[in-house]
């Protein structure tokens, strides 16, 4: 699956999937074949980091 390249759209997409479908970022990445480090790096550029407690980028 191709993830959105725009960081703001990626943030929205990932948080929606985490809220509605996946119990963790690891589960999302495993299922979609996505690179966890790349997602975290991209979203860190706009000031977001993954919170396991909230299961969302905040």
WONOR-V382641 format. One record per residue. N is the residue number from 1. RES is the residue in three letters. PHI is phi in whole degrees, -180 to 180 (999 if undefined). PSI is psi in degrees with one decimal (NA if undefined). Layout:
N_RES_PHI_PSI / N_RES_PHI_PSI
//
This chain:
1_UNK_999_134.8 / 2_UNK_-87_121.9 / 3_UNK_-84_153.8 / 4_UNK_-57_141.3 / 5_UNK_-89_-28.6 / 6_UNK_-71_125.7 / 7_UNK_-57_-39.3 / 8_UNK_-68_-39.5 / 9_UNK_-72_-38.5 / 10_UNK_-60_-44.4 / 11_UNK_-57_-49.6 / 12_UNK_-61_-45.9 / 13_UNK_-62_-49.8 / 14_UNK_-64_-47.1 / 15_UNK_-64_-35.4 / 16_UNK_-65_-45.7 / 17_UNK_-64_-40.3 / 18_UNK_-65_-38.8 / 19_UNK_-70_-43.6 / 20_UNK_-97_-23.7 / 21_UNK_-128_-45.8 / 22_UNK_-108_139.7 / 23_UNK_-80_-10.3 / 24_UNK_-162_163.4 / 25_UNK_-65_-37.7 / 26_UNK_-61_-42.3 / 27_UNK_-64_-42.0 / 28_UNK_-60_-49.2 / 29_UNK_-64_-42.0 / 30_UNK_-61_-45.8 / 31_UNK_-70_-40.2 / 32_UNK_-91_-6.1 / 33_UNK_68_32.9 / 34_UNK_-96_156.5 / 35_UNK_-92_110.4 / 36_UNK_-58_-44.9 / 37_UNK_-63_-38.1 / 38_UNK_-67_-41.7 / 39_UNK_-62_-47.9 / 40_UNK_-62_-41.5 / 41_UNK_-64_-45.4 / 42_UNK_-63_-44.7 / 43_UNK_-76_-24.8 / 44_UNK_-65_-29.6 / 45_UNK_-63_-24.2 / 46_UNK_-110_16.7 / 47_UNK_90_19.3 / 48_UNK_-115_144.6 / 49_UNK_-136_155.2 / 50_UNK_-75_131.4 / 51_UNK_-110_111.2 / 52_UNK_-65_-34.0 / 53_UNK_-62_-39.9 / 54_UNK_-95_-10.1 / 55_UNK_50_50.6 / 56_UNK_-161_160.0 / 57_UNK_-87_126.2 / 58_UNK_-128_NA
//
